[in-house]
């Protein structure tokens, strides 16, 4: 690893600068594959279908589509910011340039913490499906039940975390090669599962199957706004991770790196919304939303949908779905490290974190120190949550949705404010740099506020609570307060950044190609 003293210096003039990451390492195909890998459709769906169905019932396909809309609006803001300022720090860098160092630091904190929450759960899902696949292959149900043992569960999760960390520390090329194989496999198996579920429901062989109705795609059919907001918060988790392709803008091929990343992010989301709406409709049609043996409102089903439905839907081929979810989780676990590692790299580079975070390992050109720190924090977090929560997966997914709403929304507002002087200079600027990201940010903050208020109820989420307050709310407050305390500590240690001397607020000049 490079010596800390050899880390690249922060810019003298308060602008952006390179951080030692290898340019030209990845193209559009690699970006799309990594974006899908981080979002991890197989893992995401098995984790979010149950909680989403519990909140909104048959309207789950509609909520998945509606959740895509604020994501798309926010992605437009990301694309515009990234064209102007391609930087590994993304939300941290852009919010700092728009609002100043304090809000910028909190935006970076939100991104990093969100990733830590999801890293712990991706490892957990990988473990569940690894043992499930082994149990199915060996016809040993006792093996599939091993993750119920807390010691086995935690130890296995830490093992997955260690392997993923090792691959991530070997750089972007190693990450890319692993992802091509794992992503291709999970996409093919999910397509098979959707076809099999629709076919089984149409044959009438399953007693709880129901025919597809147009009302499933109508978000106004949801009974209450609280249910709708909670459903959106859960569904947003399904789209989280597309912004990882933007954090590697400094490493993409071609001269117009920011534009390449923006195109990849948009393509990733379009592919995701199509698959989520299709598969959610297939699951509702096959299983229904009741509390019966396979109903999505059955707590045993909601906790891990594909575990329960793989056999009834795919028969002897169920092991393939188990392997797909395991590979999806493992792929996401490994590729997700890129986002917090590069955000912390940028924060260290701009003197918002200790200088160790600004180090890029000399052999593989990867931010190894930041990657290892992410893994250690995620491992400790999961071990604690596995003991405290009755349903660690459900609670942390809901908490993650709240964090995602916060830092995505804040980044969208950063776009509006940063480009405010250009907003009325053209129809394009008004639409893409003002209206779209502004509306996306508002929608996400509405969902954040509503879900935060509802999460105070001890019955919210899994029903785990401390002192009469829901665990999801406590998680959110703890994360926010911890961020404030860490930020104040960093202010005392590294005052230059917080005085705006390292990365300054600014507004853009007309120096880009309008026809891009």
C-alpha positions as CSV (number, residue, x, y, z in Angstrom):
1,X,0.0,0.0,0.0
2,X,1.2,3.5,-0.7
3,X,2.6,5.4,2.2
4,X,0.1,8.0,3.5
5,X,2.6,10.7,2.9
6,X,2.5,9.9,-0.8
7,X,-1.2,10.3,-1.2
8,X,-2.1,12.8,-3.9
9,X,-2.5,16.3,-2.5
10,X,-5.8,18.1,-2.4
11,X,-6.3,20.9,-4.9
12,X,-4.8,24.3,-3.9
13,X,-7.5,26.4,-5.4
14,X,-10.5,24.7,-3.8
15,X,-11.5,22.9,-7.0
16,X,-11.6,19.2,-8.0
17,X,-8.5,17.1,-8.6
18,X,-7.5,13.5,-9.5
19,X,-7.1,10.9,-6.7
20,X,-4.8,8.4,-8.2
21,X,-7.5,6.1,-9.6
22,X,-6.7,4.4,-12.9
23,X,-8.4,6.1,-15.9
24,X,-9.6,4.0,-18.8
25,X,-10.4,0.9,-16.8
26,X,-14.0,0.3,-17.7
27,X,-16.4,0.9,-20.6
28,X,-20.2,1.1,-21.0
29,X,-20.8,-2.7,-20.7
30,X,-18.8,-3.0,-17.6
31,X,-20.5,-0.1,-16.1
32,X,-24.0,-1.5,-16.7
33,X,-23.0,-4.9,-15.4
34,X,-21.5,-3.4,-12.2
35,X,-24.6,-1.2,-11.8
36,X,-26.9,-4.3,-12.0
37,X,-24.6,-6.2,-9.8
38,X,-24.8,-3.6,-7.0
39,X,-28.6,-3.4,-7.3
40,X,-28.6,-7.2,-7.2
41,X,-32.1,-8.0,-8.6
42,X,-32.2,-11.5,-7.2
43,X,-31.1,-10.5,-3.7
44,X,-33.1,-7.3,-3.7
45,X,-36.3,-9.0,-4.7
46,X,-36.1,-11.8,-2.2
47,X,-35.5,-9.2,0.5
48,X,-38.0,-6.5,-0.5
49,X,-41.0,-8.3,-2.1
50,X,-42.3,-9.4,1.3
51,X,-42.0,-6.1,3.1
52,X,-43.4,-4.3,0.1
53,X,-46.4,-6.7,-0.2
54,X,-47.0,-6.4,3.5
55,X,-47.4,-2.6,3.1
56,X,-49.3,-2.3,-0.2
57,X,-50.6,-5.8,-1.1
58,X,-51.6,-6.4,-4.7
59,X,-50.4,-2.9,-5.7
60,X,-46.8,-3.9,-5.3
61,X,-46.0,-3.8,-9.0
62,X,-47.4,-0.2,-9.1
63,X,-45.3,0.8,-6.1
64,X,-42.2,-0.6,-7.7
65,X,-42.9,1.5,-10.8
66,X,-43.8,4.6,-8.9
67,X,-40.6,4.3,-6.8
68,X,-38.7,4.3,-10.1
69,X,-40.0,7.8,-11.0
70,X,-38.2,9.7,-8.2
71,X,-35.1,7.6,-8.8
72,X,-35.2,8.6,-12.5
73,X,-35.7,12.3,-11.6
74,X,-32.8,12.1,-9.2
75,X,-30.6,10.3,-11.7
76,X,-31.1,13.2,-14.1
77,X,-29.6,15.5,-11.5
78,X,-26.8,13.1,-10.9
79,X,-26.1,13.0,-14.6
80,X,-25.9,16.8,-14.9
81,X,-23.7,17.2,-11.8
82,X,-21.5,14.4,-13.1
83,X,-21.1,16.1,-16.5
84,X,-19.9,19.2,-14.8
85,X,-17.9,17.6,-12.0
86,X,-16.9,14.0,-12.5
87,X,-15.6,13.0,-9.1
88,X,-15.4,9.8,-7.1
89,X,-16.9,11.7,-4.1
90,X,-20.3,12.2,-5.9
91,X,-22.9,13.2,-3.3
92,X,-20.2,14.4,-0.9
93,X,-18.3,16.5,-3.5
94,X,-21.4,17.9,-5.2
95,X,-23.3,18.9,-2.0
96,X,-20.1,20.5,-0.7
97,X,-19.8,22.5,-3.9
98,X,-23.4,23.5,-3.8
99,X,-24.2,24.0,-0.1
100,X,-20.8,24.1,1.6
101,X,-18.6,21.7,3.7
102,X,-21.0,20.9,6.5
103,X,-23.9,19.7,4.4
104,X,-21.5,18.1,2.0
105,X,-19.9,16.1,4.8
106,X,-23.4,14.9,6.0
107,X,-24.3,13.9,2.4
108,X,-21.1,11.8,2.3
109,X,-22.0,10.3,5.6
110,X,-25.4,9.3,4.4
111,X,-24.0,7.5,1.4
112,X,-21.3,5.6,3.4
113,X,-23.7,4.6,6.1
114,X,-26.4,3.4,3.6
115,X,-23.8,1.2,2.0
116,X,-22.6,-0.2,5.4
117,X,-26.2,-1.2,6.1
118,X,-26.7,-3.0,2.9
119,X,-23.3,-4.7,3.0
120,X,-24.2,-6.5,6.2
121,X,-27.5,-7.8,4.7
122,X,-26.0,-8.9,1.3
123,X,-23.7,-11.1,3.2
124,X,-26.6,-12.5,5.3
125,X,-28.7,-13.3,2.3
126,X,-25.7,-15.0,0.6
127,X,-25.2,-17.2,3.6
128,X,-28.9,-18.1,3.8
129,X,-29.0,-19.2,0.2
130,X,-25.6,-20.9,0.3
131,X,-26.9,-23.3,3.0
132,X,-30.2,-23.6,1.3
133,X,-28.6,-24.7,-2.0
134,X,-26.4,-27.2,-0.1
135,X,-29.4,-28.6,1.7
136,X,-31.3,-28.9,-1.6
137,X,-28.4,-30.6,-3.3
138,X,-27.7,-33.0,-0.5
139,X,-31.4,-33.5,0.4
140,X,-30.5,-32.4,3.9
141,X,-33.1,-29.9,5.4
142,X,-30.9,-29.6,8.5
143,X,-28.2,-28.0,6.5
144,X,-30.6,-25.4,5.1
145,X,-31.5,-24.5,8.7
146,X,-27.9,-23.8,9.8
147,X,-28.2,-20.0,9.4
148,X,-30.8,-20.1,12.2
149,X,-27.9,-20.6,14.5
150,X,-26.6,-17.1,15.4
151,X,-23.0,-18.3,15.7
152,X,-23.0,-20.1,12.4
153,X,-24.8,-17.2,10.7
154,X,-22.4,-14.5,11.9
155,X,-19.3,-16.6,11.3
156,X,-20.4,-17.4,7.7
157,X,-21.3,-13.8,7.0
158,X,-17.9,-12.6,8.1
159,X,-16.3,-15.2,5.8
160,X,-18.3,-13.9,2.8
161,X,-17.3,-10.3,3.8
162,X,-13.6,-11.2,4.0
163,X,-13.6,-12.8,0.5
164,X,-15.5,-9.9,-1.0
165,X,-13.1,-7.4,0.6
166,X,-10.1,-9.3,-0.8
167,X,-11.5,-9.2,-4.3
168,X,-12.4,-5.5,-4.0
169,X,-8.9,-4.6,-2.8
170,X,-7.5,-6.1,-6.0
171,X,-9.0,-3.3,-8.1
172,X,-11.6,-2.6,-10.7
173,X,-10.4,-5.2,-13.2
174,X,-10.8,-8.1,-10.8
175,X,-14.3,-6.8,-9.8
176,X,-15.4,-6.5,-13.4
177,X,-14.4,-10.1,-14.3
178,X,-16.2,-11.6,-11.4
179,X,-19.4,-9.6,-12.1
180,X,-19.7,-10.7,-15.7
181,X,-20.2,-14.3,-14.6
182,X,-22.4,-13.7,-11.6
183,X,-24.7,-11.1,-13.1
184,X,-25.4,-13.2,-16.3
185,X,-26.3,-16.2,-14.2
186,X,-28.8,-14.4,-11.9
187,X,-30.5,-12.6,-14.8
188,X,-31.2,-15.8,-16.7
189,X,-32.5,-17.6,-13.6
190,X,-34.8,-14.7,-12.7
191,X,-36.3,-14.8,-16.2
192,X,-36.9,-18.5,-15.8
193,X,-38.6,-17.9,-12.4
194,X,-40.9,-15.2,-13.7
195,X,-42.0,-17.4,-16.7
196,X,-42.5,-20.4,-14.4
197,X,-44.6,-18.4,-11.9
198,X,-46.9,-16.9,-14.5
199,X,-47.3,-20.4,-16.1
200,X,-48.1,-22.1,-12.8
201,X,-50.6,-19.4,-11.9
202,X,-52.3,-19.6,-15.3
203,X,-52.5,-23.4,-15.1
204,X,-54.6,-23.1,-11.9
205,X,-52.6,-25.8,-10.2
206,X,-51.7,-23.7,-7.2
207,X,-54.7,-23.1,-4.8
208,X,-53.8,-19.5,-3.9
209,X,-53.0,-18.2,-7.3
210,X,-54.9,-15.2,-8.6
211,X,-55.2,-13.7,-12.1
212,X,-53.3,-10.6,-13.0
213,X,-55.5,-7.4,-12.7
214,X,-54.9,-3.9,-14.0
215,X,-55.5,-2.5,-10.5
216,X,-52.2,-4.0,-9.5
217,X,-50.5,-1.3,-11.5
218,X,-52.6,1.5,-10.1
219,X,-50.8,3.3,-7.2
220,X,-54.0,5.2,-6.2
221,X,-55.5,1.9,-5.2
222,X,-53.2,1.7,-2.1
223,X,-55.4,2.2,1.0
224,X,-53.5,5.0,2.8
225,X,-50.7,7.4,2.2
226,X,-48.7,6.0,5.1
227,X,-48.8,2.6,3.5
228,X,-47.9,4.1,0.2
229,X,-44.9,6.0,1.7
230,X,-43.7,2.9,3.5
231,X,-44.0,0.8,0.4
232,X,-42.1,3.4,-1.6
233,X,-39.4,3.5,1.1
234,X,-39.0,-0.2,0.9
235,X,-39.1,-0.3,-2.9
236,X,-36.5,2.5,-3.2
237,X,-34.1,0.0,-1.7
238,X,-34.6,-2.1,-4.8
239,X,-33.2,0.7,-7.0
240,X,-30.4,1.7,-4.6
241,X,-26.9,1.3,-6.0
242,X,-27.2,2.6,-9.5
243,X,-25.1,5.6,-8.5
244,X,-22.1,3.3,-8.0
245,X,-21.4,3.6,-11.7
246,X,-21.1,7.4,-11.2
247,X,-18.6,7.0,-8.4
248,X,-16.2,5.3,-10.9
249,X,-16.4,8.1,-13.4
250,X,-12.8,8.9,-13.0
251,X,-11.9,5.4,-14.1
252,X,-14.0,5.0,-17.2
253,X,-12.9,5.0,-20.8
254,X,-13.1,7.9,-23.3
255,X,-12.8,11.7,-23.0
256,X,-16.4,12.3,-22.0
257,X,-16.3,10.1,-18.9
258,X,-19.2,11.7,-17.0
259,X,-21.5,11.2,-20.0
260,X,-20.6,7.5,-20.2
261,X,-21.5,7.0,-16.6
262,X,-24.7,8.9,-16.9
263,X,-25.8,6.8,-19.8
264,X,-24.9,3.6,-17.9
265,X,-26.9,4.7,-14.8
266,X,-30.0,5.4,-16.9
267,X,-29.8,2.1,-18.7
268,X,-29.4,0.2,-15.4
269,X,-32.6,1.7,-14.0
270,X,-34.6,1.1,-17.1
271,X,-33.6,-2.6,-17.0
272,X,-34.3,-2.8,-13.3
273,X,-37.8,-1.3,-13.4
274,X,-38.9,-3.7,-16.2
275,X,-37.6,-6.7,-14.3
276,X,-39.0,-5.6,-10.9
277,X,-42.5,-4.9,-12.2
278,X,-42.6,-8.2,-14.1
279,X,-41.3,-10.4,-11.3
280,X,-43.5,-8.7,-8.6
281,X,-46.6,-9.3,-10.7
282,X,-45.5,-12.9,-11.2
283,X,-45.1,-13.4,-7.5
284,X,-48.4,-11.8,-6.6
285,X,-50.2,-13.8,-9.2
286,X,-48.7,-17.1,-8.1
287,X,-48.7,-16.7,-4.3
288,X,-51.3,-14.1,-3.5
289,X,-51.0,-11.6,-0.7
290,X,-52.8,-13.5,2.0
291,X,-51.5,-15.1,5.2
292,X,-51.9,-18.7,3.9
293,X,-49.1,-21.2,3.3
294,X,-47.5,-19.3,0.4
295,X,-49.2,-15.9,0.8
296,X,-46.8,-12.9,0.8
297,X,-48.4,-11.5,4.0
298,X,-47.3,-14.7,5.8
299,X,-44.4,-13.6,8.0
300,X,-42.5,-16.7,7.2
301,X,-42.8,-16.0,3.5
302,X,-42.2,-12.2,3.7
303,X,-38.9,-12.6,5.5
304,X,-37.3,-14.3,2.4
305,X,-39.7,-14.8,-0.5
306,X,-37.6,-16.8,-2.9
307,X,-36.7,-19.3,-0.1
308,X,-40.3,-20.1,0.3
309,X,-41.4,-20.0,-3.4
310,X,-38.4,-21.5,-5.2
311,X,-39.7,-25.1,-4.7
312,X,-43.4,-24.5,-5.5
313,X,-42.6,-22.4,-8.6
314,X,-39.6,-24.1,-10.1
315,X,-39.8,-27.7,-8.8
316,X,-36.6,-29.6,-9.1
317,X,-34.9,-26.6,-10.6
318,X,-35.4,-24.6,-7.3
319,X,-31.7,-25.0,-6.5
320,X,-30.9,-22.7,-9.4
321,X,-32.9,-19.9,-7.8
322,X,-31.1,-20.5,-4.5
323,X,-27.7,-20.3,-6.4
324,X,-28.9,-17.2,-8.3
325,X,-29.7,-15.4,-5.0
326,X,-26.5,-16.5,-3.5
327,X,-24.5,-15.3,-6.5
328,X,-26.5,-12.1,-6.6
329,X,-25.8,-11.4,-3.0
330,X,-22.1,-12.3,-3.3
331,X,-21.8,-10.1,-6.4
332,X,-23.5,-7.2,-4.8
333,X,-21.4,-7.6,-1.6
334,X,-18.2,-7.4,-3.6
335,X,-19.2,-4.6,-6.1
336,X,-21.0,-2.5,-3.4
337,X,-17.6,-1.9,-1.7
338,X,-16.7,0.5,-4.6
339,X,-19.1,3.2,-3.6
340,X,-18.2,3.8,0.1
341,X,-14.5,3.2,-0.6
342,X,-14.4,5.9,-3.3
343,X,-16.5,8.3,-1.3
344,X,-14.2,7.9,1.7
345,X,-11.2,8.2,-0.7
346,X,-12.6,11.5,-1.9
347,X,-13.3,12.7,1.7
348,X,-9.8,11.8,2.7
349,X,-8.4,13.5,-0.4
350,X,-10.2,16.7,0.3
351,X,-9.2,16.6,4.0
352,X,-12.6,15.8,5.4
353,X,-11.4,12.5,6.8
354,X,-7.9,11.3,7.9
355,X,-5.2,11.2,5.3
356,X,-5.2,7.3,5.3
357,X,-8.4,7.3,3.4
358,X,-6.8,9.2,0.6
359,X,-4.4,6.4,-0.1
360,X,-4.6,4.3,-3.4
361,X,-2.8,1.0,-3.2
362,X,0.1,1.1,-5.7
363,X,-0.2,-2.4,-7.3
364,X,-4.0,-2.6,-8.0
365,X,-4.8,1.1,-7.9
366,X,-7.6,0.5,-5.4
367,X,-8.6,2.5,-2.2
368,X,-7.8,-0.6,-0.1
369,X,-7.7,1.2,3.3
370,X,-11.2,2.6,2.8
371,X,-12.5,-0.8,1.6
372,X,-11.2,-2.6,4.7
373,X,-12.7,0.0,7.0
374,X,-16.1,-0.4,5.3
375,X,-15.9,-4.2,5.7
376,X,-15.0,-4.0,9.4
377,X,-17.8,-1.5,10.2
378,X,-20.3,-3.6,8.2
379,X,-19.2,-6.8,10.0
380,X,-19.6,-5.3,13.5
381,X,-22.9,-3.8,12.6
382,X,-24.4,-7.0,11.3
383,X,-23.1,-9.0,14.3
384,X,-24.8,-6.6,16.7
385,X,-28.1,-6.4,14.7
386,X,-28.3,-10.2,14.4
387,X,-28.5,-10.4,18.1
388,X,-30.7,-7.3,18.8
389,X,-33.4,-7.6,16.0
390,X,-36.0,-10.2,15.6
391,X,-35.8,-9.6,11.9
392,X,-32.5,-8.0,11.0
393,X,-33.2,-8.1,7.3
394,X,-36.5,-6.3,7.3
395,X,-35.5,-3.6,9.8
396,X,-32.2,-2.7,8.2
397,X,-33.8,-2.6,4.7
398,X,-36.4,-0.1,5.9
399,X,-33.7,1.9,7.7
400,X,-31.6,1.8,4.5
401,X,-34.6,3.1,2.5
402,X,-34.7,6.1,4.8
403,X,-31.0,6.8,4.4
404,X,-31.2,6.5,0.7
405,X,-34.1,8.9,0.5
406,X,-32.0,11.4,2.5
407,X,-28.7,11.4,0.6
408,X,-30.3,10.9,-2.9
409,X,-32.8,13.7,-2.1
410,X,-30.0,16.0,-0.8
411,X,-28.0,15.4,-3.9
412,X,-31.0,16.2,-6.1
413,X,-31.4,19.5,-4.2
414,X,-27.6,20.2,-4.6
415,X,-28.2,20.0,-8.4
416,X,-31.0,22.5,-8.3
417,X,-29.0,24.9,-6.1
418,X,-25.6,24.5,-7.9
419,X,-27.2,25.3,-11.3
420,X,-29.6,27.9,-10.1
421,X,-28.0,30.7,-12.1
422,X,-28.6,28.6,-15.3
423,X,-32.1,27.4,-14.6
424,X,-33.8,30.1,-16.7
425,X,-31.3,30.3,-19.5
426,X,-32.7,27.5,-21.6
427,X,-35.6,25.0,-21.6
428,X,-33.0,22.2,-21.2
429,X,-31.5,23.7,-18.1
430,X,-34.9,24.4,-16.5
431,X,-36.0,20.8,-17.1
432,X,-32.9,18.8,-16.4
433,X,-31.1,20.9,-13.9
434,X,-34.1,22.4,-12.1
435,X,-37.5,20.8,-12.4
436,X,-36.7,17.1,-12.6
437,X,-34.1,16.8,-9.8
438,X,-36.1,19.3,-7.7
439,X,-39.2,17.2,-8.0
440,X,-37.3,14.0,-7.3
441,X,-35.8,15.4,-4.2
442,X,-39.2,16.6,-2.9
443,X,-40.7,13.1,-3.5
444,X,-37.9,11.4,-1.7
445,X,-38.0,13.8,1.3
446,X,-41.8,13.3,1.6
447,X,-41.3,9.6,1.8
448,X,-38.4,10.1,4.3
449,X,-40.5,12.3,6.6
450,X,-43.6,10.1,6.5
451,X,-41.6,6.9,7.1
452,X,-39.6,8.4,9.9
453,X,-42.7,9.5,11.8
454,X,-44.4,6.1,11.2
455,X,-41.3,4.2,12.3
456,X,-41.6,5.6,15.9
457,X,-44.4,3.1,16.4
458,X,-43.1,0.0,18.1
459,X,-45.1,-2.2,15.8
460,X,-43.4,-0.7,12.7
461,X,-41.1,-3.1,10.7
462,X,-40.4,-6.4,12.4
463,X,-42.0,-5.2,15.7
464,X,-38.6,-5.0,17.4
465,X,-38.5,-2.0,19.8
466,X,-36.5,-0.4,22.6
467,X,-38.2,1.6,25.2
468,X,-41.4,1.7,23.3
469,X,-39.8,3.2,20.1
470,X,-39.5,1.1,16.9
471,X,-36.1,-0.2,16.2
472,X,-36.2,1.3,12.7
473,X,-36.6,4.7,14.1
474,X,-33.9,4.2,16.7
475,X,-31.6,3.0,13.9
476,X,-32.3,6.1,11.9
477,X,-31.8,8.5,14.8
478,X,-28.6,6.7,16.0
479,X,-27.1,7.0,12.5
480,X,-27.9,10.7,12.3
481,X,-26.6,11.5,15.7
482,X,-23.5,9.5,15.2
483,X,-22.9,11.3,11.9
484,X,-23.2,14.7,13.7
485,X,-20.7,13.6,16.4
486,X,-18.2,12.3,14.0
487,X,-18.5,15.5,11.9
488,X,-17.8,17.7,14.9
489,X,-14.8,15.6,15.7
490,X,-13.5,15.9,12.2
491,X,-14.1,19.7,12.4
492,X,-11.7,19.8,15.3
493,X,-9.1,17.6,13.6
494,X,-9.4,19.0,10.1
495,X,-10.8,22.6,10.3
496,X,-9.5,23.6,6.8
497,X,-12.1,21.6,5.0
498,X,-14.9,22.9,7.2
499,X,-13.8,26.5,6.6
500,X,-14.2,25.9,2.9
501,X,-10.5,26.2,2.1
502,X,-10.0,22.8,0.5
503,X,-13.2,22.3,-1.6
504,X,-15.0,25.5,-2.1
505,X,-18.6,26.4,-2.9
506,X,-19.1,27.5,-6.5
507,X,-21.4,27.9,-9.5
508,X,-20.7,26.6,-13.0
509,X,-19.6,28.4,-16.1
510,X,-20.8,27.6,-19.6
511,X,-17.9,25.4,-20.5
512,X,-19.6,22.2,-21.7
513,X,-21.0,20.9,-24.9
514,X,-24.7,21.6,-25.0
515,X,-25.3,18.9,-27.6
516,X,-23.9,16.0,-25.5
